[in-house]
């Protein structure tokens, strides 16, 4: 039989070992900014997929801020939505550069979630509302306006997407007033 001193020493050693093990597990993973952004901006009925896509997207600082990544699955169909803020770009963008970012984001989405059938993009800008205007509930006034919208099917080539996205047709919407105010002319 061990003495009281030996048992206390072994107990203290065991407690120190347990504390070290728990501390190591707790400190082993420190989320990145991309992880935190992906978690905060994920939406849809497949939030796990939205977060996974978000990690792939938020590892890059895009000129146009991605404000939401949604993933919705209906049966065997997975649709991803990407909402971009159409204001306060990190650097000035031309229409062509904006489209380049959309194309790059599309490629990352399809790579991060190979079962994605289509990606829906929309860029929005805030709408100034009066002080006492209702912005929640049944009588809510809109607080944002869509200024760009585009749907990309998986089978569309990068070149086709690039060309189609520059036009205001073929399922692409550009608010020309926003284009004139927010995007710089092509060089």
C-alpha positions in Angstrom: 0.0 0.0 0.0 1.2 3.5 -0.9 1.7 6.1 1.7 -0.5 9.2 1.9 2.3 11.3 0.4 2.7 9.0 -2.6 -1.1 9.0 -3.2 -1.2 12.8 -3.0 1.7 13.1 -5.4 0.1 10.6 -7.8 -3.2 12.4 -7.6 -1.5 15.8 -8.2 0.4 14.2 -11.2 -2.9 12.8 -12.6 -4.6 16.1 -12.2 -1.8 17.9 -13.9 -1.9 15.4 -16.8 -5.6 15.8 -17.2 -5.3 19.6 -17.2 -2.5 19.4 -19.8 -4.6 17.1 -22.0 -7.7 19.3 -21.8 -5.7 22.4 -22.4 -3.9 20.9 -25.4 -7.3 19.9 -27.0 -8.7 23.4 -26.3 -5.7 25.1 -27.7 -5.1 22.7 -30.6 -7.6 24.5 -32.9 -7.8 28.2 -33.2 -10.3 29.3 -35.9 -9.1 31.5 -38.7 -10.8 34.7 -39.8 -12.1 32.7 -42.8 -13.6 30.1 -40.4 -15.3 32.7 -38.4 -16.6 34.6 -41.4 -17.8 31.4 -43.0 -19.8 30.5 -39.8 -21.2 34.0 -39.4 -22.3 34.4 -43.0 -23.6 30.9 -43.7 -27.3 30.4 -44.4 -29.8 27.9 -45.9 -31.0 24.4 -45.1 -27.5 23.0 -45.7 -25.6 25.4 -43.5 -22.7 22.9 -43.2 -22.1 23.1 -47.0 -22.4 26.9 -46.9 -19.8 27.1 -44.2 -17.5 24.8 -46.1 -17.8 27.0 -49.2 -17.4 30.0 -47.1 -14.0 28.8 -45.8 -12.9 28.4 -49.4 -14.2 31.9 -50.3 -13.2 33.9 -47.2 -9.5 32.8 -47.4 -9.3 35.5 -50.1 -10.0 39.2 -49.6 -12.2 40.0 -52.6 -12.6 43.6 -53.7 -16.4 43.2 -53.4 -17.4 41.9 -50.0 -19.3 38.6 -49.8 -22.0 39.1 -47.2 -23.7 35.8 -47.3 -23.2 32.2 -48.6 -26.3 30.1 -48.7 -26.7 26.4 -49.6 -30.1 24.9 -50.1 -30.7 21.3 -51.0 -34.0 20.1 -52.4 -34.1 16.4 -53.2 -30.9 15.8 -55.1 -30.5 19.4 -56.1 -28.0 21.7 -54.4 -28.3 25.4 -55.1 -25.7 27.9 -53.7 -26.5 31.6 -53.3 -23.8 34.3 -53.0 -24.7 37.8 -51.9 -22.2 40.5 -52.5 -22.3 44.1 -51.2 -22.3 46.6 -54.1 -20.8 49.3 -52.0 -17.5 50.1 -50.3 -15.2 47.9 -52.5 -11.8 47.2 -51.1 -10.4 48.7 -54.3 -12.0 50.4 -57.3 -13.5 47.9 -59.8 -14.5 48.1 -63.4 -17.4 46.1 -64.8 -14.9 43.6 -66.2 -13.0 43.3 -62.9 -16.3 42.8 -61.1 -17.2 40.0 -63.5 -13.7 38.5 -63.1 -14.4 38.2 -59.3 -17.8 36.6 -60.0 -16.1 34.1 -62.3 -13.4 33.3 -59.7 -15.9 33.0 -56.9 -18.0 30.6 -59.1 -15.0 28.4 -59.7 -14.3 28.2 -56.0 -17.9 27.4 -55.1 -18.0 24.5 -57.6 -14.6 23.2 -56.4 -15.6 23.4 -52.7 -19.0 21.8 -53.3 -18.8 19.5 -56.3 -22.5 18.6 -56.1 -23.6 22.2 -56.6 -25.9 22.4 -59.6 -26.0 26.2 -59.9 -24.8 29.3 -58.2 -27.1 32.4 -57.9 -25.3 35.7 -57.4 -26.8 39.0 -56.4 -25.2 42.2 -55.4 -27.2 44.7 -53.3 -26.8 48.2 -52.0 -28.5 49.7 -48.9 -31.5 51.9 -49.4 -31.8 55.0 -47.2 -35.0 54.8 -45.2 -36.6 57.4 -43.0 -36.2 57.5 -39.3 -39.6 56.1 -38.4 -40.0 53.7 -41.3 -41.0 50.1 -40.5 -38.2 47.8 -41.6 -39.4 44.5 -40.0 -42.6 42.6 -40.1 -45.6 42.6 -42.5 -45.4 46.3 -43.2 -41.7 46.4 -43.7 -40.1 48.6 -46.3 -37.1 47.2 -48.2 -33.7 48.2 -46.9 -31.6 46.9 -49.8 -31.8 47.1 -53.6 -30.5 44.4 -56.0 -28.1 46.0 -58.5 -26.7 42.8 -60.1 -28.0 39.3 -60.5 -26.8 36.2 -62.3 -27.4 32.5 -62.2 -24.5 30.1 -63.3 -25.2 26.5 -64.1 -22.4 24.0 -63.4 -22.0 23.1 -67.1 -21.4 26.7 -68.2 -17.7 27.2 -69.3 -15.6 30.0 -67.7 -15.4 31.7 -71.1 -19.1 31.6 -71.7 -19.8 32.9 -68.2 -17.3 35.7 -68.7 -18.9 36.8 -71.9 -22.5 36.4 -70.8 -22.0 38.2 -67.4 -20.8 41.4 -69.2 -24.1 41.8 -71.0 -27.5 42.8 -69.8 -29.3 39.8 -71.2 -29.3 36.0 -71.0 -30.4 36.0 -67.4 -28.0 38.8 -66.2 -29.3 41.9 -64.5 -27.2 45.1 -64.2 -28.6 48.3 -62.6 -27.0 50.8 -65.0 -27.3 53.6 -62.6 -25.3 51.6 -60.0 -22.7 50.6 -62.7 -22.2 54.3 -63.5 -21.8 55.3 -59.8 -20.0 52.3 -58.3 -17.8 50.9 -61.0 -15.0 52.7 -62.7 -14.8 52.8 -66.5 -12.8 50.1 -68.2 -9.1 51.0 -68.6 
